[in-house]
Amino acid sequence: NAPDHIKAISPYQPGKPIGELAREMGLSERDIVKLASNENPLGMSVRARDAALAALADIERYPDGNGFELKAQLCNRFGIRPEQIVLGNGSNDVLELAARAFLGAGRSAVFSEFAFAVYPLATIGVGSRCIQVPAKDFGHDLDAMAAAVEKDTRVMFIANPNNPTGTFMRGERIKGLLERVPGDVLVVLDEAYTEYLSLDQRYDSLAWLDQHPNLLVSRTFSKAYGLAGLRVGYGVGNPAVIDLMNRVRQPFNVSSVALAAAAAALQDEEFLARSAEINRRGMSQITEALAQLGLQWIPSAGNFVTFKVGDGAAVNAALLRRGVIVRPIAGYGMPEWLRVSIGLPEENARFISALREALGQS
Ligand code: PMP
C-alpha cells in the first residue's frame, strides 16, 4: 500500500519505441522514422563507439564508482575540479539526486509550467510539494519564479533551453535570478541541450559557481553527444553540494561502458560541431515547412521544435499510420501541440510529407 503522494504520480510517457510501431503496423523497422526523443540523428562519435566496445572487454568488473577518468576529462575540458562533479545515470539521475539530497517531506520545489516532466516526478517522489509557476510566452517567467519561493522551498529547477518548448533565456537573465534567490535554495540549471546553442546564445554558467554556491549545472551525453542509450550525465556544483549528492547516489550508478564512451566523446569536438550544424540546417528545413503549412511553432534553441496542429492526438495518430513517430505533449498541458526532433535531411523530409498528408494538404 503505497503512500498517497506516490499513487498521485502520473508516469513519464516516453516516445513510442520503433519496434512497437513496426509490430503494430506490420512495417519493417527501417521504414519507420522516429523523431520523438530528441536523439542525435548522426548516432555517436566513432571514438565514443570504439571506447564503448573496448570497455566490454572488462565487463565482469564493476565500473569505477568515482568515475575518475571521465571526471578528469570533464575537468580538462571545462576547467573544473573533480570534487565539483557528480556523475549520473543520465542527467535524469542528477536531477533525482538533487531532489533526494535537498528535498523531502515538508519542503517544496519551484519550477515552470511546461518545464521538463522529471521536475515534478523527482519532487513528488521524495514527498515534497510542487510550486508550478505559470509560463510566459511558453518560457520560464524568472521574476514570477523568484517571487514564488516560499519558506520551505529548497530547490528551483530551470531548463535552458527548455523541453518541450525549446525556449531559451540569455545567460545574464539566469545570473540575475541567482542574485535574487535565497542561498538556501539550490538552483538546478538543466542544460541538457546547451551544446546546440548558437555562438551568440552561449554563456558560461560554470563561471558563476564561485559566487553562487547554491548553483548546480546539469548536463547530459544523451543529446548532442549521441549516447542516450548508455545513460550518462553530470552535475557541476559546489563541493559541499556534490558531496551530499554523492552520499545518496548508488555506488555504481554509471556503467563502465558509459563512462568510457563519455570520456572519449568529450574529446571529439568535431563530432559535436557537426551535430550542431546538422541540427541548425534541419531546424530551418522543418520550420520553413511549418511556415508553408501555415502552422504556428515555438522558436526553439534545442534539437526539436514544438508546433500547433489543433487536435494533437488525431494528427499524431495520422503520422503514426504513416510510420512517423513524434511526441504528443498533452501530458504537459499542451494537447494542441506536437513536438518533433530534428533528424537527418531525409528523415525531416519524411516527417514533412507525412504531416502534409495528415493535415489533408497533400
Ligand atoms: N533535461 C531535459 C530538459 C531533457 O529534455 C532531458 C531528456 N528528455 C533530460 C534532462 C534527461 O535526459 P537524460 O537522462 O537522457 O540525460
Residues whose N, C-alpha, C, O or C-beta is under 5 A from the ligand:
A	BS01	PMP	N89 G90 S91 N92 F116 A159 P161 N163 D190 A192 T220 S222 V232 G233
